[in-house]
Amino acid sequence: MADRRNWGGGGDDLKESTQCMIERIWESLTDIRARMDQQAPVPPVAVPPWDGEIVPVAPVPPRVEVSGSR
């Protein structure tokens, strides 16, 4: 279902127009959050590599030794 709300814009009072835009965006974000909260959580899934596929591993950076006070 498409969102057909009028997002405003234009108008004489730029500050009021900007405030209305912010409020509409906030309402949309709140609506999206509410819908996401209603969805069942999806557990993470570990997918094994395909035959012959190489799984990249991030290199571990070297430890940085911090010397004590002199």
C-alpha positions in Angstrom: 0.0 0.0 0.0 1.5 3.3 -1.1 1.9 6.1 1.4 0.0 9.0 -0.2 0.5 11.6 2.6 1.1 15.2 1.5 4.7 15.8 2.7 4.2 19.6 2.5 6.9 21.8 1.3 6.7 25.3 -0.1 4.7 27.9 1.8 5.7 31.3 3.1 7.0 30.4 6.6 10.2 28.3 6.1 10.5 27.6 9.8 6.9 26.4 10.1 7.2 24.4 6.9 10.4 22.7 8.2 8.8 22.0 11.6 5.8 20.3 9.8 8.2 18.3 7.7 10.1 17.1 10.8 6.9 16.2 12.5 5.7 14.1 9.5 9.0 12.3 9.2 8.9 11.6 12.9 5.4 10.2 12.6 6.4 8.0 9.7 9.4 6.7 11.7 7.2 6.0 14.7 4.8 4.1 12.4 7.6 2.0 10.9 9.0 1.2 14.4 5.6 0.1 15.6 5.2 -2.2 12.6 8.6 -3.7 13.1 7.9 -4.3 16.8 4.8 -6.3 15.8 6.8 -8.7 13.5 8.1 -11.9 14.9 11.9 -11.8 15.5 14.0 -13.7 13.0 16.9 -15.6 14.6 20.3 -15.3 12.9 21.2 -18.2 10.6 24.7 -19.4 10.0 25.2 -20.4 6.4 28.0 -22.8 5.6 30.2 -21.9 2.6 29.6 -23.6 -0.7 32.1 -26.3 -2.0 35.4 -24.6 -2.7 34.3 -21.2 -1.5 36.7 -19.3 0.6 35.3 -17.5 3.7 37.2 -14.3 4.2 38.5 -13.7 7.8 39.3 -10.2 9.0 42.9 -9.9 10.1 43.4 -9.4 13.8 45.2 -6.1 14.4 48.4 -6.3 16.5 48.1 -5.5 20.2 49.3 -2.1 21.2 51.3 -2.2 24.4 50.8 0.8 26.6 53.8 1.6 28.8 53.4 2.6 32.4 54.4 5.9 33.8 58.1 6.7 33.8 
